């Protein structure tokens, strides 16, 4: 059995295929992962273009394209259902790399730009809810766009 890596409830997550580092909240109450996006545009060939909002405090954004991995009806924490597009990418965190599915959604009213849900955490990570930034530094000097 693979040993689980301990992470805090908040960490810096790397998405190397998108050349992106973003602060993420480990949310064991959420099944799926989500990232804060705007300008979500379906493209021919079952692809999607989207703009990731990197920070609540600045207007720093980065636009990416990816194949659509799945379409799914998701119920938000408020209980409302929405149809969402999911894309697959690599998550690098605490010395581990794994493919995860991420839903593209507007999270501009939320504190954290990204949620890591149970499906992304399962089998690799143990969340210490008493600690933020167990595996990564509290602050990064810059966010790579």
C-alpha positions in Angstrom: 0.0 0.0 0.0 1.2 3.5 -0.9 2.0 5.8 2.0 -0.2 8.9 2.1 1.4 12.3 2.0 0.1 14.7 4.7 -1.0 18.1 3.3 -2.7 21.1 5.0 -6.2 22.2 4.3 -4.7 24.9 2.1 -1.7 24.4 -0.2 0.0 25.7 -3.4 -0.9 23.3 -6.1 1.1 23.0 -9.3 -0.6 22.2 -12.6 2.5 21.7 -14.8 0.7 21.0 -18.1 -0.8 24.5 -17.8 2.4 26.1 -16.4 0.4 27.2 -13.4 0.7 27.4 -9.6 -2.4 28.3 -7.7 -3.5 28.2 -4.0 -5.9 25.4 -3.5 -8.2 24.3 -0.7 -8.3 20.6 0.1 -12.1 20.0 0.5 -12.9 16.5 1.7 -16.6 17.5 1.7 -16.5 17.9 -2.1 -16.4 15.0 -4.4 -14.9 16.7 -7.4 -12.3 19.4 -7.9 -13.0 22.8 -9.3 -11.0 25.8 -10.6 -12.1 29.4 -10.9 -12.6 30.2 -14.6 -14.3 32.8 -16.8 -14.7 33.0 -20.5 -15.5 29.3 -20.8 -15.9 28.7 -24.5 -16.5 25.3 -26.2 -14.4 24.8 -29.3 -14.7 22.4 -32.2 -13.3 18.9 -31.7 -14.6 18.6 -28.1 -12.2 21.2 -26.7 -12.6 24.1 -24.4 -10.9 27.5 -23.9 -11.0 29.0 -20.5 -9.5 31.8 -18.5 -8.2 30.9 -15.0 -8.5 33.7 -12.4 -5.2 33.5 -10.4 -6.1 35.8 -7.6 -9.1 37.5 -5.9 -7.0 40.6 -5.3 -5.5 41.2 -8.7 -6.6 41.0 -12.3 -4.1 38.3 -13.1 -5.5 35.7 -15.5 -4.2 33.0 -17.7 -6.0 31.5 -20.7 -5.7 27.8 -21.5 -7.2 25.2 -23.9 -7.9 21.5 -23.1 -9.9 18.6 -24.4 -13.3 18.2 -22.6 -13.0 15.0 -20.5 -16.5 14.9 -19.2 -19.8 16.8 -18.9 -21.6 16.4 -15.6 -24.4 17.9 -13.6 -22.9 19.0 -10.3 -24.6 20.3 -7.2 -22.8 23.2 -5.5 -22.4 23.7 -1.8 -25.5 25.9 -1.9 -27.5 23.0 -3.2 -28.0 24.4 -6.7 -27.3 22.1 -9.7 -25.3 23.2 -12.7 -24.0 21.5 -15.8 -20.2 21.7 -15.9 -17.4 20.9 -18.2 -14.5 18.8 -16.8 -10.9 18.7 -18.1 -8.1 16.5 -17.1 -4.6 17.7 -16.1 -1.7 16.7 -13.9 -1.6 17.8 -10.3 1.8 18.1 -8.6 1.6 18.4 -4.8 3.8 17.2 -1.9 6.2 15.3 -4.2 3.3 13.4 -5.9 2.0 13.8 -9.5 -1.4 12.4 -10.6 -3.9 13.0 -13.2 -7.1 14.7 -11.9 -10.4 15.9 -13.3 -11.2 19.5 -12.7 -14.6 21.3 -13.3 -14.5 24.7 -14.9 -16.7 27.1 -12.9 -17.0 30.6 -11.7 -15.7 30.8 -8.1 -15.1 34.6 -8.0 -17.2 34.9 -4.8 -15.2 32.2 -3.1 -12.0 32.8 -1.1 -10.0 30.0 -2.8 -9.5 29.8 -6.6 -9.3 26.0 -6.6 -10.8 23.2 -4.7 -9.2 19.7 -4.5 -12.0 17.3 -3.9 -12.0 13.7 -2.6 -11.5 12.2 -6.0 -8.2 14.1 -6.4 -7.1 13.5 -2.8 -8.0 9.8 -2.6 -5.2 7.3 -2.4 -2.4 9.9 -2.2 -3.1 12.6 0.4 -4.1 12.8 4.0 -5.5 16.3 5.0 -4.5 17.7 8.3 -7.4 20.2 8.9 -5.5 21.8 11.7 -2.7 23.1 9.5 -2.5 25.2 6.4 0.5 24.8 4.1 1.9 21.6 5.5 3.6 20.7 2.2 4.2 24.0 0.6 5.3 27.5 1.8 2.6 29.9 3.1 3.4 32.5 0.5 4.9 32.4 -2.9 6.8 35.5 -4.0 5.1 35.4 -7.4 2.4 33.4 -9.2 3.6 32.1 -12.6 1.1 33.1 -15.3 
